[in-house]
Structures are given as C-alpha cells and as structure tokens.
Amino acid sequence: MTNQTAFDFTDIQGIVRFGHGRLKSACMLLLNIKDPAAARQWLRATAFTSGASTDPLPDAALQIAFTARGLARIGVDKDVLTQFSDEFLAGMYEPSRSRHLGDTNTNAPDNWRWGGHEGALPDLILMLYALPGRLETLHQELETSLFKDAFTEQAHLGTNHVVTTEPFGFADGVSQPKIDWQRDQTADLHRRDSYSNLVALGEILLGYPNEYGEYTARPLVSSELDTRAAALPEAEDQPTLKDLGRNGTYLVLRQLEQDASGFWKFIDAQAGHDPLKREALAEAMVGRKRDGTPLMPIEKNLVEGIDPDDREKNNFSYDEDKQGAACPIASHIRRSNPRTGDFTPGVTGFISRMIRVLGFHNASREQDLVASTRFHRILRRGRVYGDFIKPEDALLEQNPAQERGLHFICLAANIRRQFEFVQSAWAASGKFAGLQDEEDPLMGNRKPLYGGTRTDQFSQPHESGIRKCTADLPQFVTVRGGAYFFLPSISALRYLAAEPVTSGVTNTTTSAGTV
Amino acid sequence: MIPQSAFTICAVVEPTHLGELRALLARMNILHGMADPDNSLVPFGQIHTLHFARFVIVESLTNDDILVHGEVPKPWAPMLVFMGDCDGPRDVVLAELAVRAKPGLEKIFSCCQGFAGTSDTLLEWMQARNVVPAASYVNWLGRTVAQVHEELALHRLLRQQLVKMQQSPVSDDPAVIHRHLQTVVKEAVANGQLTLSPIPKTPFGWRIKNLLEFILVPLVLILLAPLFLVLAPFYLFVLRRKEKADPEILLRPDPQWAAQLAALEDHMVTNQFSAFGDVKPGAFRRYTIIAVLFLLNFAARHLFNKGYLTRVQTIHFAHWIFLDDKRRVLFFSNYDGSHEAYMDDFINKVAWGLNLVFSNGVGYPASRWLVKGGAEYEGKFKRHLRRHQLCTDVWYKAYPDATATELARNIKIRKGLETPVFREDSEIRDWLSLI
C-alpha cells in the first residue's frame, strides 16, 4: 500500500522512532495509581516526548505506558478495555503463558520482584531519559505534589548511564527492523520470497496494515457515545469509529538478570583457560563478536531494509550457511532473527515456486523449518543496568557487589505473534530449526523437556562432521520481573487524561470482534 | 513395513453421566490433560503399538452459528470420542485394549448411551461405534512405535560415542569412524543394550490394495477429466457466488475458554489440537468437502507419507472425521511446537490447503476460488479456529520429547549406519553431522 502523505510523527511517542541513545541516562519508574482523578490531572499537565524531530536535539525525554490494570484504574471503560489483546489483558504472569515463555523454575513469576501476580503489577511505567547529569533534576521536577497525590512508586529501575554493551560484554541492540513509515512496501507477496529487514508499519504500530495487510484488532471507540474520543484519529478500516490504538503499540518489559561472572567462568573453563578459544566460544554462542561484528560474512548486495551505513553489522542472511558452520544455528542472534524469507532460496519461476509450495523441494526442506521471519519482528528498546565489567574482570570476580542485567524492552503490535513467538518458538525452544535439544545458549532456563531430555547444551558444526558439543550449561539469565504495557499515542494520552463521562451511557462498540 | 491405522470410537454421552465422565477422564491425567501412561483406567503405555491417543468430549460450542445461513440449529448431544493412532490393523489394537483396559473402558463407556445392558462384548461395542476418518495424515507411513523407540536409543548411543570422540578421537578418517560406530552398535545389539529390529514385511493384501488405489484413482480422474472440464465453469460460477454471499462469523473466542485451552498446551514439545464445526448447509458444500477430503486422503496416503505434508513438517498424525451424516467435521491433530507456531506455519505455508477444506465450514473467513483468502486473513482465521477448538480431555503420546523432524532424522541416521561402505568421505561427514 502506498500512502502519499508523510507520516505524522507528532502523534507517536518518541521511543517508537528513537532509541534515545544520545540520552545516555535513563530510569524507569513503575507506578501505581493512588488517586485516578489526580493521575488524570497530572497527565493533562505533563508533556510527553513525541516522535517529531526537534532542533536543537532534546536534552531529555519522557515516555509513558500502562498495564491493563492501569488503564482500568485511570478510567477506561470495560467494553473499551476488553478490545485490547488477550495476552495484554491476561498479563505476562499467567501460568500457561509462563510455560510458553520458559518462565518456569527460577524464572517463574512467583520469584519475580515485580509483576509476578495481579497484586504485584504496576499500573504504569514512566521512562525518563536525559543527557548525562540531567536525570536527577528531571526526576525531581517530575515529582510534584500532584504527582505524589496521584501515584505511589512501586519500583525504580535504574540503568547504566555509561555503556551500551550488555553485561556479558557484547554490543546490544545491533539489529533492528526498519519500519516502513511511508507504507511504500509493495503488496505483492512474491517480493517477500527472500529476507527483508523492512517491516510493515502495522507490525510496530496499531492502526495500520500489518505484514498480512490486516489491521490488528485494537480498541475502537464511538465518539458519539464517548465524547473523550472526539480528538482520536479515525480508524482507517472502520471510519465511523475512533481509533484508540492508532499510533500506539504494546510494550514488553522484562527485567533479565545476567550472571556475567558465571558466564565467563563457565566459558573459560570450557576453553581450557585459553583466551582466544574463550572468546571464540562466547562469540559462537552470541553469533557476533563483542563489538557487534557478525560471524556471518557480509553480503555484497544490500539486503532490503538494511541501511548502507549498517552494512558491516547487518547485511547478511543465513541462506548460504545451512549447517551453521559460520554462525551456529543455536546462537542467540540466529534464533532471535533467523532472517528467512517466505521461501527457501532459489525460487526462479512458477515451476520452482510450485515445487516448493507443494513441499517437494527435498534439498531445502530442512531450511524450510523456520520460514517467514517477517511476521515475528520486534523493535528493541532495552537498557542495560548494573555496573560494567570487562570479561577479563568478570572471570576473577568473587561476589558481585551489584546485580547486572538488561531491562529488556520491545515494541510490537501483536505481542503473541511477535514477542511471545520469538521467545517461545525460537529462543526457549530446544527444537528450534531442527536442533537437538538446545535452548538459547545465553537465555535458556535449562529446564529438561517433559520426558526428561536435557536441553542444557550448545553445539557447533565441525569440518569433521562431528558436532562440537558444549554440555552442562548453567543458567546465565534469570527473569526478575516483567509486564505487558500499552504505549499510547499522544492523542490517546489525551483521551486517557480526560475526565470520564459520568452519564452512565456505556460504550457498546463490538469492533474488536469484527476487525 | 507395517501400515498405521486409527480407531475412532464415537459414543453419545448419557446426559446424567457427563459430570461423572469428566471426573473419570481427569483421573487418567498427571496434569492438565496429559495422560499418565500407567493410569489404571486405560494404561496407554502398555499398548506398545499405540503412537497417540485421546479422549475428547465433543460439544458443539458453535451450534447456533448455522443461524447465519437461515438454518435452524440441530441439537447436538455431547459425544465421547476415543481416538488412537496405532501400528497394524485397528481391530487388533482394539482387541488388545478390550483386554488390558477392560474395567477402565467399561467404566468410561458406561457413561455413554447404549452400553448398559448391551449383549455385545466390549470389543464388539467399540467396533460398532468406530467411525473411519474421511481423511488421515500419517507423518511417516510404516514407522512403528517400536521403530521410533529403537531409533531414539540408537541415536542416543551414537551421540554418546561422538561426545566421547570429542575427548579421545578415534581417527581423522571418516571411514574409520563409520566402521567404528558400526562395530559399537553391533556390540550393543549383541549384548542386548540395543535392539534394531528389521523392518517387517508389508502385508500382501495391503500392498495390493494400496497399489490399486494409487493406479485407479488417478485413472478414474483422468477418464472423468473431460466431464470435469465441462462442469468446471458452472462449478466455479456457483462457488464464487456462494463465496461472496457466505457470511463470516468473526466473534472473538471467549477469553476464559481460550485460557482453558491454553492450560492444556505447551507441556510437551508436541501439542494436541481438536476442533469441531458445521459444514455449510446445502449439497454444493457437502459434495465439495467430500471430494476435497477424498483427494486429501489420497494425497496424504500416496504423496505425503515421508515426513512432510506439503511444506509442513511438524504434524505427526491428523484426521478429518465426518459426524452427523456429514453435516459436521471433527478435526484432530498432533503437532510439534506451540499453538501459535502451528497456526503461523499453516497460514504462512499452506493457507491454500486450509482453505480447500475449512472454507466449507460455517463462518470461515471469506475465501476466493476455494484456495485464496480465508486463512490468509491471519487475525480472523486464528479467532475462527480458536472458537471451534475443543479441550482434549486426555492426551497420550508414546515418545514425549521427540519431534517429527527428529524422527525423520533418526531414520536417515540408521540408514547411514546400515550403509556398508560410503563412496565419499563427504557423505560420511554429512551423516555424522546428523547425529
């Protein structure tokens, strides 16, 4: 679909467009609403950073997102609320979901510091970003007496203000999908045969066509029944209704503790204390070198959706590396983004396409186990926390003085098909792409399968044909908290900030079921 | 080669016994629908030819949907369906069940109509209520439960050997490694550590019948082709008219029901799926789905019997069963991965195949030309299927941790082992990399 008008960045929260990487200082406040009216008043009085470009560049940014409970508390009607997605409404801690995501054993919500059950859920999250040295002031300015009337602080999630490498020592957030803001991408599905890094706007924001050309179900409101909705944009697919979701999206936050010294000590022992071998094994598990350089060779022709200046880090796919000789299939980056197209490589015309459609292309059948990556992309906006430690020092560390980890944040219009799919079908699955019982080497919870088969191993192909297997991997990453949030658009924030109509007229749109 | 068969015992539940039946079924589980292989009612694990089995109380959750076609919904009484996939003839495994699980099955079936006071034996009673699926898919025709277990054990042994070689290499020469592994396996077989039974002979009658079907069906289709060609324009005209007019039902599944379904999922690497719905009223849809399922069954039997159903490689067994005089279809499958991954795999790889069958169901997202549209509307399709999905009350899998991909790989591993001498070293390396 082509849309001639330029995208209006003023209605999205800035975090969708920018990672605020220049604003190195950041913290996140998990808040509960004490007084809904005061909270609305505070929302009305507060300016949130939009996605519009500014000159000069901003020296601070403020973003906000709500859990389902928070939306209900702030005054969203039940029949609007129920139009949000099931996973958002049910929450990350739901037992079936925990099993699905690998949040079991030590990762189980019962052990979380926050978000582990309904009572431990924040109502909202405030994300503060500032230039170094400015964060404290920003935080103090924020906490007015109105703020204190409105909210209680459940948790304060600090971040590391200096580095962008995650605690194991690797560059983080190296690969991101490119958003098709102008909706220029062709609707011709044959153009998606091979991997593209360009994703439909509707994968990242609600209210726009997604990779299937559909509008993801989201809350639509009648402005006749709910006067607060008058300022909301129209729903493109149902113009009689206002779109509370448009320009907003879901935000997934997971607090992941990373045992840096445990990681490097294990790797070091496996490598026989040889620094080069140690580095090589860690790189194989990640799929990149510490500075972000991929293990896969860079391709000559630019992959669609890769910017030329990102060539050295991301211009590759795994098409020519079926066995994982260059980059192990089990490696973290390969399983987080397998870079596959809708068909295995080599579609040249109608006949070869039909042979593949019918499944008769024997040579590429194994490669076809994981296809169509484009439906499972997420935009990552995480921040590292804890002090930075060099791998060499992590090896010697006895008792870490401070916890380290990642506040994993991602944005996606469909939590289930995007975040949960990547986490469950790719990262946490011991059978990803035909692997022999290997979970993600970094993130796996090492829980054996139902029948007792162990999954705590990592293997690399070897020229002899005999896979080199690293066994008995300990758990390196532990989930400490998490929740699903709705990141509203700027206009949706105005809707949330408005006083609810008290006439008793209930909103009776049933659009969620018919989108 | 021993062909697989399925039994599908369908019995209407005595309304007063529904609660009791549910409690009985729950007693067979370790947790959330996952059968205890040694449970006292039906000890599935004792039936060594049983791949998968399930008990489902089939209820018509969407019974009123047919109102959109102006039809009066026909009442549907809850029906207990006991289905299993087994090696060899159905009657043999039913007879074994009738012996080994006699008290348990009697208890269960006494909650169903027509059991109390019957003069039939348990076996006869079950046989009388067996419904042959209209179409069945078997991931790997001829692979028995015994073979699966033997090859899993073989793979474990070979894997251990390769791990050992990582510490103390045997040789750099792949041919030497191959011979070494052959010797190790031979020794393990000799001292009873490992069993590798030869693949049994295919029953003669089955082979003849299979061959005749393979020849006759295409032959008849070719002979009738001119007739089909003449009829095609009329058929397509009516099809398109109906496709444009057929109402979609796009209600969101009840979140509580969806949560109950989710509670039964993701315990193993494999999941179960049971769904039930009405065929659109009228002769056109009725004969379309009869024809489609006939062709699907033929294709599954003769073309897709070695590890893949078109592009999908994650299904172990699947069945399409007509009930209520072909007015309704019950669908059962056993697939690897999560529900979401299963849906996505289907939508992205074989939406056309789903449409062929399921677009004849009431309320399905609008299809075009029987293959386009429909499942391509991802959101609508997922809601449609989830609404029709049933709780699988009891579910058994004989090899919990093994995926279909892995079982197919084990066949290749065994084949490589049993290859006396490879011609190229690279072939040996490729083989080693499978282990």
Interface residues (C-beta under 8 A of the other chain):
Chain A: D86 L89 A90 E94 P95 S96 R97 R99 H100 Y212 E214 T216 A217 Q323 D342 R356 V357 L358 G359 R365 E366 D368 L369 A371 S372 F375 H376 R416 R417 E420 F421 S424 A425 S429 G430 K431 G434 Q436 D437 L449 Y450 G451 G452 T453 P461 E463 S464 G465 I466 R467 K468 C469 A471 A512 G513 T514 V515
Chain B: M34 R159 L162 V163 M165 Q166 D172 P174 I177 L250 L251 R252 P255 A258 A259 A262 A263 E265 D266 H267 M268 V269 F304 G307 Y308 L309 T310 R311 V312 Q313 D336 G337 S338 E340 A341 D344 N348 K349 W352 E376 Y377 E378 G379 K380 R383 Y399 P400 D401 T403 T405 E406 R409 I428 R429 D430 W431 L432 S433 I435
